[in-house]
Amino acid sequence: MNITGNTVFIPGATSGIGLALAVALHERGNSVIVGGRRTELLEQIAAEHPGIDTVRIDTADAESIRSAAAEVLAAHPDLNVLVAMAGIMRVEDWHTPAGFLDSAESIVATNVLGPIRLIAAFVEHLQTRPDATIVTVSSGLAFSPLKATPSYNASKAAIHMLSESIRLQLADTTVKIVELEPPAVRTGLLPGQEESEFAMPLDEFVAEVMTLIETQPDAKELQVERVKFLRYGEARGDYDRVVEVLNASDPHGKDAA
């Protein structure tokens, strides 16, 4: 993926990593379209960042994805990068169905079906572009489990394997698959995470990601240094220690993620 000269659609980007990445890409000379459910936030983004386009989209709703995709492609036929940013995270208790079932269903609908439906809506168009990229977003927790968030961990592991698989299938096209693997970042993904001293500051994370895109344009996985502790525990042979450290940092284990 080139660092500049792209037309990029980032759904689920009205806050957190998605918005920060959208702003950083726009500042580097890319045309950027931000998607989200809340029109008031989209209007605020457009006002605060002139030149960034917006579209309403609910990544948990199949019809909303189809409608938004048609709108984006009509306005931006040169679109060549999709960042499938959809994701929610919830603490669960799997001792009884009441502690996890509703949460698990919502997480799968958003974190797994959302990216699948987004890719389905854009993959044919992207194959018409001479240089196109689909960026998936997994997590360090795809590789080392956080006890408090089983469904989130599983959803991100699914995104990792989906990325690996469709990269093989699309190898005969112009579409590259790049997997972004964040560690815990200071966003509102979980209550208290924005203030967590163990989570990576958002600006530092996005700056490092932008450097990786610029210096490693052919990378298949975008891994900041902070996430490699989780990503490579099994390969290093210290997986059990990684899991222990991850889950011992606080009652939810989230701070080390």
C-alpha positions in Angstrom: 0.0 0.0 0.0 1.4 3.4 -0.9 1.4 6.1 1.7 -0.2 8.7 -0.6 -2.3 9.2 -3.7 -5.1 6.8 -2.7 -8.8 7.2 -2.4 -9.6 5.5 1.0 -12.9 4.5 2.6 -12.8 3.9 6.3 -16.2 2.8 7.8 -16.5 2.8 11.6 -14.2 5.7 11.8 -16.0 8.4 13.8 -13.6 8.0 16.7 -10.6 6.2 18.0 -8.1 4.5 15.7 -10.3 4.8 12.6 -10.7 8.6 12.8 -7.0 9.2 13.8 -5.9 7.0 10.8 -8.3 8.8 8.5 -6.9 12.2 9.5 -3.3 11.0 9.2 -4.0 9.6 5.7 -5.7 12.7 4.6 -2.8 14.8 5.7 -0.5 12.6 3.6 -2.3 13.5 0.4 -5.0 10.8 0.2 -8.7 11.4 -0.5 -10.5 9.9 2.5 -14.1 9.0 3.1 -15.2 8.3 6.7 -18.2 6.2 7.5 -20.2 5.9 10.7 -23.7 5.5 12.2 -24.1 8.9 13.9 -24.7 11.8 11.5 -23.8 14.4 14.1 -20.3 13.0 14.4 -20.0 12.8 10.7 -21.0 16.4 10.4 -18.5 17.4 13.0 -15.7 15.5 11.3 -16.5 17.2 8.0 -16.4 20.6 9.6 -13.2 20.0 11.6 -11.3 18.3 8.7 -12.2 20.0 5.4 -11.7 17.7 2.5 -12.6 14.5 4.3 -15.9 13.2 2.9 -18.4 11.3 5.0 -21.2 8.7 4.6 -23.6 7.2 7.0 -23.1 3.5 7.4 -24.0 0.9 10.1 -21.5 -1.9 9.7 -23.7 -4.3 11.6 -26.5 -3.9 9.0 -26.2 -5.6 5.6 -28.5 -3.2 3.8 -26.8 -0.1 5.2 -23.5 -1.5 3.9 -24.9 -2.1 0.4 -26.4 1.4 0.3 -23.3 3.2 1.6 -21.1 1.3 -0.8 -23.2 2.4 -3.8 -23.1 6.0 -2.5 -19.3 5.9 -2.0 -18.6 4.4 -5.4 -20.9 6.8 -7.2 -19.1 9.7 -5.6 -15.6 8.2 -5.7 -15.2 5.9 -8.7 -11.4 5.9 -8.2 -11.6 4.3 -4.7 -8.7 1.9 -4.3 -8.4 1.3 -0.6 -11.0 -0.1 1.8 -10.1 -0.2 5.6 -12.6 -2.6 7.2 -12.5 -0.9 10.6 -15.7 -2.4 12.2 -15.3 -3.6 15.7 -16.8 -3.7 19.2 -15.4 -5.2 22.4 -17.2 -6.3 25.5 -16.3 -8.0 28.8 -18.2 -11.3 29.1 -18.9 -14.0 31.7 -19.3 -17.4 30.1 -20.5 -19.2 33.3 -24.1 -18.7 32.2 -25.7 -17.7 28.9 -27.0 -14.4 30.3 -23.3 -13.4 30.8 -22.3 -13.7 27.2 -24.8 -14.8 24.5 -26.2 -11.4 23.5 -22.8 -9.9 23.6 -21.3 -12.7 21.5 -23.9 -12.4 18.8 -23.4 -8.7 18.6 -19.7 -9.0 18.4 -19.8 -11.6 15.6 -22.3 -9.5 13.6 -20.1 -6.5 13.8 -16.6 -7.8 14.0 -16.9 -10.7 11.6 -19.9 -10.3 9.4 -19.3 -6.5 9.1 -15.9 -6.8 7.4 -17.1 -9.8 5.3 -20.0 -7.7 4.0 -17.8 -4.7 3.5 -15.4 -6.7 1.4 -18.3 -8.2 -0.6 -19.6 -4.7 -1.4 -16.2 -3.5 -2.7 -14.2 -6.4 -3.9 -15.4 -6.4 -7.6 -14.8 -2.7 -7.9 -11.3 -2.9 -6.3 -10.3 -5.5 -8.8 -10.8 -2.9 -11.6 -8.2 -0.6 -10.0 -4.6 -1.0 -11.0 -3.3 -0.9 -7.4 -5.9 -1.7 -4.7 -5.7 -2.7 -1.0 -8.1 -4.1 1.5 -6.9 -3.4 5.1 -8.4 -5.7 7.7 -8.2 -5.0 11.4 -7.5 -7.8 13.8 -5.8 -7.4 17.2 -2.9 -8.7 19.3 -5.7 -10.6 21.0 -6.2 -12.7 17.9 -2.9 -14.4 19.0 -3.0 -14.3 22.8 -6.4 -14.5 24.7 -7.7 -12.0 27.1 -9.7 -13.9 29.7 -12.4 -11.2 30.0 -13.3 -10.9 26.3 -13.7 -14.3 24.7 -15.9 -13.3 21.8 -13.8 -10.4 20.9 -10.6 -12.5 20.9 -12.3 -15.1 18.7 -13.7 -12.5 16.3 -10.2 -11.1 15.7 -8.7 -14.5 15.3 -11.3 -15.1 12.6 -10.3 -11.8 10.9 -6.6 -12.9 10.9 -7.4 -16.2 9.2 -9.8 -14.6 6.8 -7.0 -12.2 5.9 -4.6 -15.0 5.3 -7.1 -16.9 3.2 -8.4 -14.2 0.9 -4.8 -13.0 0.4 -4.2 -16.4 -1.3 -7.4 -16.2 -3.3 -6.9 -12.7 -4.5 -3.2 -13.2 -5.4 -4.2 -13.3 -9.1 -5.7 -9.8 -8.9 -4.5 -6.3 -8.3 -5.9 -6.3 -4.7 -3.5 -6.6 -1.8 -4.6 -7.7 1.7 -3.0 -6.0 4.6 -3.8 -6.9 8.2 -3.5 -4.1 10.8 -2.8 -5.7 14.3 -3.3 -3.1 17.1 -2.2 -3.7 20.7 -4.3 -2.0 23.4 -4.6 1.6 22.3 -6.0 4.5 24.4 -9.4 4.6 22.8 -13.0 4.1 24.1 -13.1 0.4 23.0 -13.5 -0.6 26.7 -14.4 1.6 29.7 -11.3 3.1 31.2 -9.0 2.2 28.2 -8.6 5.8 27.2 -6.8 6.5 30.6 -4.9 3.2 30.8 -1.2 3.7 31.4 -0.5 0.3 29.9 -2.4 1.1 26.6 -0.4 2.8 23.8 -1.2 6.4 23.2 -3.4 6.8 20.1 -1.1 9.4 18.4 1.9 7.3 18.9 0.2 4.2 17.5 -1.0 6.0 14.4 2.3 7.7 13.8 4.1 4.3 14.0 1.5 2.7 11.6 2.0 5.5 9.1 5.8 5.0 9.3 5.2 1.2 8.6 3.1 2.0 5.6 5.7 4.3 4.2 8.7 2.2 4.9 7.1 -1.2 4.2 4.7 -0.7 1.4 4.6 -4.4 0.6 3.9 -5.6 4.2 1.2 -8.2 4.7 0.8 -7.3 8.4 1.2 -3.9 10.0 2.6 -4.6 13.5 3.8 -1.8 15.8 6.5 -3.0 18.2 4.1 -3.0 21.1 2.0 -5.8 19.6 4.8 -8.2 18.9 4.8 -9.5 22.5 1.3 -10.9 21.9 1.7 -11.7 18.2 4.7 -14.0 18.5 4.4 -15.7 21.9 3.8 -19.1 20.4 6.6 -18.7 17.8 9.0 -17.6 20.6 8.0 -20.5 22.8 6.8 -18.3 25.7 3.0 -18.3 24.9 2.0 -19.4 28.4 4.0 -16.6 30.0 2.4 -14.1 27.5 -1.1 -15.3 28.5 -0.2 -15.1 32.2 1.2 -11.5 31.9 -1.7 -10.4 29.7 -4.3 -11.6 32.2 -2.5 -10.6 35.4 -2.3 -6.8 34.8 -5.7 -6.0 36.2 -9.1 -7.7 36.9 -10.1 -7.5 33.2 -6.5 -8.1 31.9 -7.1 -5.4 29.4 -4.2 -3.1 30.3 -1.5 -5.4 28.9 -3.3 -6.0 25.6 
